[in-house]
Amino acid sequence: MNETQATETQTKRTEATETQTVRTQATVTQPTETQITEAKTTFIGRLFTLVGSLIFLIGSIISAIVGYQAYVNLLEQASSST
């Protein structure tokens, strides 16, 4: 095999590799309709989970404040009646 044939063979191998790489990248970057639907469903589910957690946290804080106020009121009533 002479030098020209070796260069042509190497060029063909490089082009084949580049073509395969481009095809692989195209496949990876284009999600299917099913993947998009699953991603939307997952996103909505996570939003519901986040909102539910925030509502629970806010409710817990409110109940702690109300409980503390009731405790303080009871202490004031007990100290004023004695």
C-alpha positions, 0 to 999 in steps of 0.5 A: 500500500503506498502513501496515497492509498494509506491517506485515502483510507485514513480520510475515509475512516475519519469521515465515517467516524464523523458521520457516526458521531453526527448521527449519534448527536442528532439522536441524543438531542431530539427527544421523542414525544413519549419522553416529552410527555413523561418529562411534563408529567414528572415536572407537574408531579414535582410542582405538586409535591413542592407546593404541598410541602410549602403549604404544610410548612406554612401551616406548621408555622401558623399552628406553632405561633397560635399555640405559643400565643395560647400558652402566653395567654394562659400564663397571663391569666394564671398569674393575674388570678393569683 
